[in-house]
Amino acid sequence: MRTSHSIHSLPSRAALFLLLAGSLATGCKKAEPQAKEPVKYNGPLLESTNVLTLYSDSAKLQVRYTAPLEQQFENGDQLYPKGLQVTFFDKSGQKVVNKLSGKYCKYEKVKNLYTMRGNVRVNNEEKQQRMYTEELFYDKQRNVVYTDSATFAQFVTPTDSLTGYGLFYNMTTSRYLFKRPAGQFIVESASTTPQ
């Protein structure tokens, strides 16, 4: 004699349905929002366009900065993403001595150092000396400009066109030095014939 048992009873189907519905409901439940850490803003605090900054000593103009855009940051750094031109005057404040320009510039307040990039030029109006490079550093305290030892630079005088790597130029004395010169220049030799 055979007996069969039916498992399909109504109460067990309802229990299975409730179990499935409960697990789906807990799986779709939104997680509690967690407190997010505040995002610190590192961008500029101030932006100025068509900037003209003048520095004077004893009411005599010494340096003039011009830039299409200046960005100032919380730590005192400044950024000139569209370029900067710096004009240096003599002690009287009347005559231009040097000009410095580049397509991009960053000033680091802690180091008191300007980093200029992109078609950087230095012109000494008095001595007719010109310098060309792609990156240089301007040390405001010592009034010198220099390149990294691996950066190519060209220095042009009325008689010479010098090229090399690692150029150092003192804007006060107009003296320059290449760490690794690579170019031609004219050397005038003294006459050795008796007179």
Backbone as numpy.savetxt, mean C-alpha at the origin, in Angstrom:
# Nx Ny Nz CAx CAy CAz Cx Cy Cz
-53.19 -78.45 11.70 -54.02 -77.30 11.70 -53.13 -76.06 11.70
-53.55 -75.15 10.82 -52.75 -73.93 10.65 -53.43 -72.76 11.32
-52.64 -71.94 11.99 -53.19 -70.72 12.59 -52.40 -69.53 12.06
-53.06 -68.45 11.79 -52.35 -67.25 11.33 -52.65 -66.10 12.26
-51.66 -65.34 12.46 -51.80 -64.18 13.34 -51.68 -62.91 12.50
-52.53 -61.98 12.69 -52.50 -60.73 11.94 -51.81 -59.66 12.78
-50.85 -59.05 12.17 -50.11 -57.99 12.87 -50.71 -56.63 12.51
-51.58 -56.60 11.59 -52.12 -55.34 11.09 -53.25 -54.82 11.96
-52.97 -54.56 13.11 -54.01 -54.02 13.97 -53.94 -52.50 13.95
-55.03 -51.84 14.15 -55.15 -50.39 14.08 -54.28 -49.68 15.12
-54.26 -50.12 16.36 -53.45 -49.37 17.32 -51.97 -49.37 16.97
-51.43 -50.46 16.41 -50.00 -50.47 16.10 -49.70 -49.60 14.89
-50.59 -49.47 13.93 -50.38 -48.58 12.78 -50.39 -47.13 13.24
-51.26 -46.79 14.11 -51.34 -45.42 14.62 -50.08 -45.07 15.40
-49.57 -46.03 16.14 -48.34 -45.78 16.91 -47.17 -45.56 15.97
-47.09 -46.36 14.90 -46.02 -46.21 13.92 -46.11 -44.86 13.23
-47.32 -44.45 12.89 -47.53 -43.16 12.23 -47.10 -42.01 13.15
-47.48 -42.07 14.40 -47.10 -41.03 15.35 -45.60 -41.00 15.57
-44.97 -42.15 15.59 -43.53 -42.22 15.75 -42.83 -41.56 14.58
-43.28 -41.85 13.36 -42.69 -41.23 12.16 -42.94 -39.73 12.15
-44.13 -39.30 12.43 -44.46 -37.88 12.43 -43.63 -37.13 13.47
-43.42 -37.72 14.61 -42.63 -37.09 15.66 -41.17 -36.95 15.26
-40.62 -37.99 14.61 -39.21 -37.90 14.20 -39.03 -36.89 13.09
-40.02 -36.77 12.18 -39.93 -35.76 11.13 -40.04 -34.36 11.73
-40.90 -34.20 12.69 -41.08 -32.88 13.30 -39.81 -32.43 14.02
-39.15 -33.34 14.69 -37.92 -32.95 15.39 -36.78 -32.75 14.41
-36.78 -33.42 13.28 -35.73 -33.24 12.27 -35.87 -31.91 11.55
-37.05 -31.35 11.43 -37.30 -30.10 10.74 -37.30 -28.90 11.68
-37.15 -29.15 12.93 -37.20 -28.07 13.90 -35.99 -27.15 13.70
-36.23 -25.84 13.71 -35.15 -24.87 13.52 -34.25 -24.86 14.74
-32.96 -24.77 14.47 -32.01 -24.69 15.57 -32.07 -23.30 16.17
-31.81 -23.24 17.44 -31.81 -21.95 18.13 -30.67 -21.10 17.56
-30.93 -19.84 17.27 -29.84 -19.01 16.73 -28.75 -18.82 17.79
-27.49 -19.01 17.32 -26.37 -18.85 18.24 -25.89 -17.40 18.15
-25.39 -16.93 19.24 -24.88 -15.56 19.27 -23.65 -15.48 18.38
-23.68 -14.56 17.40 -22.55 -14.38 16.49 -21.58 -13.37 17.08
-20.30 -13.64 16.80 -19.28 -12.70 17.25 -19.38 -11.45 16.39
-19.21 -10.28 16.99 -19.30 -9.06 16.19 -18.16 -9.00 15.17
-18.47 -8.53 13.99 -17.48 -8.40 12.93 -16.77 -7.06 13.10
-15.43 -7.12 13.14 -14.66 -5.89 13.31 -14.44 -5.25 11.95
-14.75 -3.96 11.84 -14.58 -3.22 10.60 -13.13 -2.78 10.48
-12.48 -3.16 9.37 -11.09 -2.80 9.15 -10.92 -1.79 8.04
-12.00 -1.31 7.48 -11.94 -0.37 6.37 -11.61 1.04 6.84
-11.58 1.97 5.89 -11.23 3.35 6.24 -12.31 4.02 7.08
-11.86 4.87 8.00 -12.79 5.64 8.83 -13.18 6.93 8.13
-12.30 7.40 7.23 -12.53 8.67 6.56 -11.98 8.59 5.16
-12.74 9.09 4.20 -12.29 9.19 2.81 -12.41 10.63 2.36
-11.36 11.14 1.72 -11.38 12.50 1.20 -10.97 12.46 -0.27
-11.63 13.30 -1.07 -11.27 13.38 -2.49 -10.61 14.72 -2.77
-9.80 14.74 -3.84 -9.07 15.95 -4.27 -8.35 16.58 -3.09
-7.46 15.80 -2.48 -6.77 16.20 -1.25 -5.58 17.11 -1.56
-5.46 18.16 -0.80 -4.30 19.04 -0.83 -3.88 19.25 0.62
-2.69 18.75 0.99 -2.18 18.88 2.35 -0.87 19.65 2.29
-0.76 20.67 3.11 0.44 21.51 3.13 1.11 21.41 4.49
2.44 21.27 4.49 3.24 21.27 5.71 4.18 22.47 5.65
4.21 23.22 6.73 5.08 24.39 6.75 5.94 24.39 8.00
6.99 25.20 7.95 7.87 25.39 9.10 8.16 26.88 9.17
7.89 27.49 10.30 8.06 28.94 10.49 7.33 29.72 9.41
6.11 29.29 9.12 5.22 29.92 8.12 5.79 29.86 6.70
6.69 28.91 6.45 7.24 28.72 5.11 6.89 27.32 4.63
6.30 27.24 3.45 5.87 25.97 2.88 7.07 25.04 2.69
6.96 23.81 3.19 8.04 22.84 3.06 7.64 21.66 2.17
6.41 21.14 2.35 5.97 19.96 1.59 4.50 20.14 1.22
4.16 19.72 0.00 2.77 19.74 -0.47 2.40 18.36 -0.97
1.30 17.79 -0.44 0.77 16.50 -0.85 -0.51 16.74 -1.66
-0.63 16.10 -2.82 -1.88 16.14 -3.58 -2.24 14.72 -3.98
-3.55 14.42 -3.88 -4.02 13.07 -4.21 -5.50 13.14 -4.60
-5.91 12.31 -5.57 -7.33 12.26 -5.91 -8.19 11.64 -4.80
-7.61 10.71 -4.02 -8.36 10.03 -2.97 -7.43 9.67 -1.82
-7.85 9.99 -0.60 -7.09 9.63 0.60 -8.03 8.89 1.54
-7.57 7.75 2.06 -8.33 6.98 3.03 -7.54 6.92 4.33
-8.19 7.27 5.44 -7.53 7.25 6.74 -8.12 6.13 7.58
-7.24 5.40 8.28 -7.63 4.24 9.06 -7.49 4.51 10.55
-8.10 3.65 11.35 -8.14 3.82 12.80 -6.74 3.84 13.42
-5.81 3.06 12.88 -4.46 2.99 13.44 -3.55 4.13 12.99
-4.09 5.07 12.19 -3.30 6.21 11.73 -2.71 6.03 10.36
-2.81 4.82 9.80 -2.31 4.58 8.44 -3.17 5.33 7.44
-2.57 5.62 6.29 -3.28 6.30 5.21 -3.04 5.54 3.92
-4.04 5.55 3.05 -3.95 4.86 1.77 -4.34 5.84 0.68
-3.54 5.83 -0.40 -3.80 6.66 -1.57 -3.93 5.71 -2.77
-5.10 5.09 -2.95 -5.25 4.05 -3.98 -5.22 4.57 -5.40
-5.39 5.88 -5.59 -5.36 6.46 -6.93 -4.12 7.31 -7.17
-3.14 7.17 -6.29 -1.87 7.87 -6.48 -1.66 9.03 -5.53
-0.40 9.47 -5.49 0.01 10.57 -4.62 1.16 11.31 -5.27
1.15 12.65 -5.17 2.28 13.46 -5.60 2.73 14.30 -4.42
4.03 14.26 -4.14 4.61 15.01 -3.04 5.62 15.99 -3.63
5.48 17.26 -3.27 6.39 18.30 -3.75 7.13 18.87 -2.55
8.47 18.91 -2.65 9.33 19.40 -1.58 9.90 20.76 -1.98
9.87 21.71 -1.04 10.35 23.06 -1.31 11.64 23.33 -0.54
12.37 24.36 -0.98 13.60 24.75 -0.28 13.24 25.46 1.02
14.23 25.90 1.78 13.99 26.49 3.10 13.17 27.77 3.02
13.28 28.48 1.90 12.50 29.72 1.75 11.02 29.43 1.49
10.71 28.21 1.07 9.34 27.84 0.77 8.87 28.32 -0.59
9.77 28.84 -1.40 9.42 29.40 -2.70 9.79 28.51 -3.88
10.89 27.78 -3.75 11.44 27.05 -4.88 11.23 25.54 -4.70
10.76 24.88 -5.77 10.58 23.43 -5.75 11.95 22.76 -5.87
12.22 21.82 -4.95 13.50 21.10 -4.96 13.30 19.70 -5.53
12.37 18.93 -4.96 12.13 17.55 -5.38 10.64 17.32 -5.57
10.33 16.38 -6.46 8.95 15.90 -6.63 8.99 14.38 -6.59
7.99 13.80 -5.94 7.87 12.35 -5.78 6.44 11.97 -6.14
6.27 10.98 -7.02 4.91 10.59 -7.40 4.84 9.09 -7.69
3.65 8.54 -7.52 3.39 7.13 -7.81 1.89 6.92 -7.98
1.52 5.80 -8.60 0.11 5.51 -8.87 -0.63 4.94 -7.66
0.12 4.49 -6.66 -0.47 3.93 -5.44 0.49 4.25 -4.29
-0.07 4.53 -3.12 0.79 4.82 -1.98 0.10 4.39 -0.69
0.91 3.89 0.23 0.42 3.55 1.57 1.38 4.15 2.58
0.80 4.84 3.58 1.60 5.41 4.66 1.34 4.60 5.92
2.44 4.11 6.54 2.36 3.36 7.79 2.83 4.27 8.92
1.90 4.64 9.79 2.20 5.61 10.84 3.25 5.09 11.82
3.18 3.82 12.20 4.12 3.26 13.17 5.56 3.38 12.67
5.77 3.13 11.39 7.12 3.19 10.80 7.46 4.58 10.26
6.45 5.47 10.15 6.60 6.77 9.52 7.20 6.59 8.11
6.61 5.65 7.36 7.16 5.23 6.07 6.07 5.20 5.01
6.39 5.74 3.84 5.50 5.69 2.69 6.01 4.60 1.74
5.11 3.78 1.23 5.43 2.79 0.20 4.69 3.21 -1.05
5.44 3.50 -2.12 4.83 3.93 -3.37 5.05 2.87 -4.43
4.01 2.65 -5.26 4.09 1.63 -6.31 3.49 2.16 -7.60
3.97 1.59 -8.70 3.39 1.88 -10.01 3.91 3.16 -10.62
4.84 3.04 -11.56 5.40 4.19 -12.28 5.86 5.28 -11.31
6.69 4.90 -10.36 7.18 5.83 -9.34 8.28 6.69 -9.94
8.19 7.99 -9.67 9.18 8.94 -10.19 9.64 9.87 -9.07
10.94 10.17 -9.12 11.51 11.19 -8.25 12.23 12.16 -9.16
11.91 13.45 -9.05 12.57 14.48 -9.86 13.22 15.50 -8.95
14.52 15.71 -9.13 15.22 16.79 -8.45 15.31 17.93 -9.45
14.51 18.96 -9.22 14.42 20.07 -10.16 15.74 20.84 -10.23
16.37 21.04 -9.08 17.61 21.82 -9.02 18.74 21.16 -9.79
18.98 19.89 -9.55 20.13 19.18 -10.13 19.77 18.45 -11.42
18.52 18.52 -11.84 18.03 17.85 -13.04 18.30 16.34 -12.97
18.00 15.75 -11.83 18.14 14.31 -11.64 16.74 13.70 -11.60
16.60 12.54 -12.26 15.31 11.85 -12.28 15.54 10.38 -11.95
14.59 9.82 -11.22 14.66 8.41 -10.85 13.35 7.75 -11.23
13.42 6.53 -11.79 12.25 5.77 -12.19 12.34 4.36 -11.61
11.23 3.89 -11.06 11.17 2.53 -10.55 9.70 2.13 -10.40
9.45 0.89 -10.02 8.08 0.43 -9.83 7.66 0.41 -8.36
8.63 0.43 -7.45 8.31 0.47 -6.02 9.44 1.14 -5.27
9.10 2.04 -4.39 10.12 2.63 -3.52 9.52 2.99 -2.18
10.39 3.26 -1.25 10.01 3.62 0.11 10.52 5.03 0.39
9.67 5.85 1.00 10.05 7.21 1.37 10.06 7.29 2.88
11.26 7.49 3.44 11.44 7.64 4.88 11.33 9.13 5.19
10.21 9.52 5.73 9.92 10.93 5.98 10.89 11.53 7.00
11.25 10.78 8.02 12.12 11.27 9.09 13.52 11.62 8.56
14.08 10.73 7.73 15.44 10.93 7.22 15.48 11.64 5.88
14.31 11.85 5.26 14.19 12.50 3.96 14.99 11.76 2.88
14.83 10.44 2.86 15.48 9.60 1.85 14.44 8.71 1.18
14.74 8.32 -0.06 13.93 7.34 -0.76 14.86 6.19 -1.13
14.31 4.98 -1.15 15.13 3.83 -1.49 14.25 2.72 -2.01
14.89 1.79 -2.74 14.19 0.62 -3.25 14.72 -0.62 -2.54
13.97 -1.69 -2.65 14.43 -2.98 -2.16 15.63 -3.40 -3.00
16.49 -4.24 -2.46 17.70 -4.64 -3.18 17.39 -5.44 -4.44
16.18 -5.97 -4.57 15.81 -6.74 -5.76 15.00 -5.92 -6.76
14.75 -4.64 -6.45 13.92 -3.80 -7.30 14.79 -3.01 -8.27
14.43 -3.07 -9.54 15.16 -2.37 -10.59 14.82 -0.89 -10.56
15.82 -0.04 -10.80 15.62 1.41 -10.84 16.53 2.02 -11.89
16.11 3.18 -12.38 16.93 3.95 -13.32 17.11 5.34 -12.75
18.35 5.84 -12.85 18.67 7.17 -12.35 19.29 7.95 -13.50
18.69 9.09 -13.84 19.13 9.86 -15.00 19.62 11.23 -14.53
20.83 11.59 -14.96 21.40 12.91 -14.69 21.60 13.59 -16.04
22.00 14.85 -16.08 22.24 15.49 -17.37 23.32 14.80 -18.22
24.21 14.03 -17.59 25.28 13.36 -18.35 25.18 11.85 -18.37
24.43 11.24 -17.45 24.42 9.78 -17.33 23.00 9.22 -17.27
22.91 7.95 -17.61 21.68 7.18 -17.38 22.12 5.88 -16.72
21.91 5.79 -15.43 22.38 4.65 -14.65 21.22 3.73 -14.32
21.48 2.44 -14.32 20.46 1.47 -13.94 21.06 0.51 -12.93
20.19 -0.13 -12.17 20.67 -1.10 -11.20 19.57 -1.51 -10.24
20.00 -2.13 -9.16 19.07 -2.66 -8.16 19.46 -2.11 -6.79
18.46 -1.83 -5.98 18.72 -1.35 -4.63 19.24 0.07 -4.60
18.45 1.00 -5.10 18.85 2.41 -5.15 18.52 3.12 -3.84
19.45 3.92 -3.36 19.27 4.75 -2.17 19.53 6.19 -2.60
18.60 7.09 -2.28 18.74 8.49 -2.71 18.40 9.41 -1.55
19.37 10.26 -1.18 19.18 11.24 -0.12 18.65 12.52 -0.76
17.43 12.92 -0.45 16.83 14.07 -1.11 17.36 15.40 -0.57
18.01 15.38 0.57 18.60 16.60 1.10 19.93 16.90 0.43
20.78 15.89 0.27 22.11 16.09 -0.32 22.16 15.76 -1.81
21.11 15.15 -2.36 21.05 14.71 -3.77 22.07 13.63 -4.09
22.54 12.91 -3.10 23.48 11.81 -3.34 22.71 10.51 -3.51
23.22 9.66 -4.38 22.55 8.39 -4.66 23.56 7.27 -4.70
23.06 6.06 -4.49 23.92 4.88 -4.44 23.12 3.67 -4.89
23.69 2.89 -5.80 23.10 1.62 -6.20 23.82 0.50 -5.46
23.06 -0.44 -4.90 23.70 -1.61 -4.28 24.30 -2.51 -5.34
23.57 -2.67 -6.46 24.06 -3.48 -7.57 23.87 -2.69 -8.87
24.85 -1.86 -9.25 24.71 -1.09 -10.48 24.77 -2.01 -11.71
24.06 -1.62 -12.75 24.07 -2.38 -14.00 23.75 -1.42 -15.13
24.77 -0.79 -15.69 24.53 0.15 -16.77 25.81 0.85 -17.19
25.65 1.80 -18.07 26.80 2.54 -18.59 26.71 3.99 -18.14
27.87 4.57 -17.89 27.91 5.99 -17.56 29.24 6.55 -18.03
29.27 7.85 -18.18 30.45 8.54 -18.70 31.32 8.98 -17.54
32.61 8.68 -17.63 33.56 9.12 -16.62 34.53 10.06 -17.32
34.57 11.29 -16.83 35.50 12.24 -17.42 36.86 12.06 -16.76
37.86 11.79 -17.57 39.20 11.59 -17.01 39.95 12.92 -17.00
40.81 13.07 -16.02 41.61 14.31 -15.90 42.71 14.27 -16.95
43.01 15.41 -17.48 44.06 15.50 -18.50 45.42 15.28 -17.84
46.25 14.43 -18.48 47.56 14.12 -17.91 48.69 14.79 -18.69
48.37 15.54 -19.71 49.43 16.22 -20.47 49.87 17.47 -19.73
51.18 17.69 -19.66 51.67 18.86 -18.95 51.27 20.14 -19.67
51.07 21.18 -18.91 50.66 22.44 -19.52 51.72 23.46 -19.42
